[in-house]
């Protein structure tokens, strides 16, 4: 609550009208952000027949929408999404930590140019990269492997993300260099310094890139659309489009599948929220 007061500018003021105004703002925010989520959850458990019958309170709770969604292969799409986000996030964290360690602790010619190139990757819309990426995935340079039609084609492109690299690099830059120098005097190598000294101090930053990386990979739509050759390779966000265009699938089934697509991101945030808040707080203090 204190963080919300600070963010909304209520902290430190004791005006008599502030308390009801603060609760009015809180209720408005809950209605704006929580209303659609509540309607989605309630409608997924209700026998919804049309978009006009969406409700905030179920008259009859039913699991039929979820059962019909499972019959439509939602669990297979969900498994594909978990495979892509699991391996993709592990690769992304490994690449981010390695690249950030080199950028923040080493000095080499062209360091600013490397930063500029990483920043430029964040400024290009994925629609512009779609055609070049599809060409590269069809014939990967050097190894000449075709990744189109495979889950690996959805995993490898998300391994490097400029946002995660820059967040880790800025966090590692704040770690005292004396800790590494003392470890080197004791005979520790670069890998041991990174894994036993630097990474334990970067847990808040790992929480931040873990949550943002999870959501980024989980919500990927363009990349699975480029790579998937048939419905068996669809991830759940991509499969929602197919379910939406299927005239035999009702709105209730679509909402149940949407709720299943939403839950992993919420659970990931709840699991890592402590490290996420520490990362945001430490960044604010340093700023």
N, C-alpha and C positions, 0 to 999 in steps of 0.2 A: 504493500500500500504506500509506503514511504517513497519507493521509486516512482510510482504513478504520480504522487503529489509533486515530486521534483520535476518530472517530465512535463506535467501540465501547468507548472508555475504556481502551485498552491502552497508549496513548502515555505515556511517562515512567516506566513501571513495569518493574523488572528482576527480578521474582519468578521463581524457577526453574520453577515450574509454569505460568507465564504462556505460554511458547512453545507447549507442546503444547495448552493450552487455546485459544490463539488460532487454531491451525490446525484444531482441532476445530470451532470456531465458523465459520471460513471454509468448511470442507467442508460443514457443515450448511446454510449460506446458499446455497452453490452447488447443493446437492441440492434445496433448496426452490424456488429461483428458476430454476435451469438445467434441472432434471429435466423439467418439462412442456415447455419449449422444445425440449429434445433429443428427447423423444418425438414432438413435432409434426414436427420436421425429418426424423427417421428414418422415421416412418410415412408421410410424404408421398412418400418415395422407395421405399416398400415396397408389395407387392401386398396391402394390408390388406383383410381381408374383413369383420371385425366389430370392435366396440369392445374385445372381450376379447383381440384379437390385437395390441394395441399393443405395440411393442417398443422397446428402447433400442439395439438393434443390428440392422441390416438383414441378412437372409439373402440376398436378391436385390434389387439396386438396379435400379429401373425408372423411366422417365419417363412411363409410361402414365397415371398419375393427372393429371399436368400436361397431357398431350395431351387427355385427356377433359375436363379443366376448360376448356381453350381451346375445345373443341367446344361447351361449354355457354355460351360468350359471356363468359368471365371477362375477356378482354382488353378488351372493350368497357366492362365495368363498371370495370375498372382505369383506362381512359382517362377516364371520367367523374370518377372520384375525383381523378385528377391535375389535371383542368381546375378542379374545385371547389377543391382545396387550393391550387393555384397562384395563381389569381386571388384567392381568399379571403384567402390569407396576405399577398399584396401589398397588398390593400386594408386588411387589419387592421394591418399595420406602418405604412402611411401615416397611418391614423386615429390609431393609438396615439402615433406620434411628434408629430403635430400637436397632439393634445389634451394630451399630456404637456408639451409646450413651453409651451402656454398656462397650464396649471395650475401649473407649477413656476417660471416666469420672469415671469409677469404677476400683477398684483394687481387684482382687480375685485370689486364687490359680489356676494355670494352664492357666493364661492369654496368655503366649507365645505359649503354646500348641494349644490353640484355634486359634491364628493367623496362626500357622503352618498348621492346618487342613484346614482353609479357603484358604490359599495359595495353598495347594495341590489340592483343587477342581478346581483351574484354570489351573493346569498343565496336567490334564487328558483329552485326546481327547474324544469327545462325542461318537466316534465309540466304545471306550472301555466301556463306560457307557451304551451303547444302550441295551445290553441283560439284565444286572441287573435292569435297569430302567423299561424295559418292564415287568419283573417278578413282580417288586414292584407295578407297576400300575395295573396289573391284580388282585392283592390281597393286598391292602394297609394294612401294619401292624397295629395292634390294632383295627382299625375300620372294617377291612376286607370288603372293598368296591372295586368293580371293576370299574376302571376309563377308561378302554380301550373302545374306541368307543364314548367317550364324550369329549366335549370341555374343561371340567374341568381337564381332563388328560393332556391337553396341557398348562393349566394355572398354576396349582399348582407347577409343577417342575421348572418353571422359577421364582418363588416367591423369591428364595434365590440365589443371584449371588455374588460370592466372590469379583469381581471387584467393584461393587457398594458399598459393605460393607466397603472395605478398603479405597476407595476414601472418603466416608463420615467420617470414623473414623479419617483419617489423617486431614481432614478439621476441624472437631470438636475439635481435639487436640490443635489447634491454638487459640481457643476461651478462653479468660482469665477466670480462675476458680473463680476470685473474683466476677464476675457477678452472678454466681450461689450461691455463699455464701451469697451475699447481698439479693438475692431472698429468700433463706432459712430463713434468719433472719426475713424477712417480713412474713414468714409463708407459702411460696409457696411449693407445693409438687413436686415430680419428674415429673409427667405428665405436670403440669403447667410450670415448668422450661423448659422442652423440647419443648413445643408447643409455648410458648410466648417469650422465650429468645434465646434458641439455634437455633431452626429452622429458624426464621427470619434472623439470621446471616449466615445461610447456603444456602441461595438462589443460589449463584454461583455453589456450589457443587450439589445442586438439579438439576440445569440446565444441568450439565455434566452427572450425572447418568441418568437423564431423557432422554437425547438424545441417549446416548450409550445403555441404557436399551431398548428404543423404537426400535432402529435398530436391537439389538440382538434378541428381541422377534419376530419382524416383519420378519426377515430373517430366522427364524427357519425352517429347512427342515427335519432333522432327527426325531425330536420329533413328529411332525404331521404324519410323515410316520409310526412311531411306534404305534400311538394311533388311527388314523383314520381307520375305518372299511369299509366305503364306501365313494363314492365321495361327498355325502352331507355334510360330516364332513371335507372336504379338506379346508385348508387355500390357499390363492392365490399363494404363492411360490410353494406349493406342486402341485397345479392344473396346473401350467405352464408345469410341466413334462408330465401330461396327454394330454394337448393341443399339446405339441410338438410331441408326438408319434401318434397323431390322423391324419391319412392320409387325412381326409376331411377338416382339418384346415390348411389354408394357412399361409405363413410367416407373412403377414400383420396382421392377427388376433392375432398371437402369439406376435408380436411386440406391438400391441395395448394393449394387456393384460399385457405385461411386463412394458409398460409405466404406466399403472394404478397401478402396484405393486411398481413402483419406486416413484411415486408422494408423497405418505404419508410420506416417510422418508425425502424427500426434504422439504415438508411443515413443518414437525416437527422441522427440523433444523432451518428453517427461523423463526419459532415462538419462539424458545428458544435460538437463536444465541447470544443475548445480555448476558444472564446468562451464556451461554457456554463459551464465550470469557472471561467474568469476572472470571470464575472458572479456566480457563487455565492460565490467567494472574496472578491471586493471587497465584497459585501453582508455577509459574515460579519465582515470587518475593520471596516467602518463600524459594524456593530452592536456 
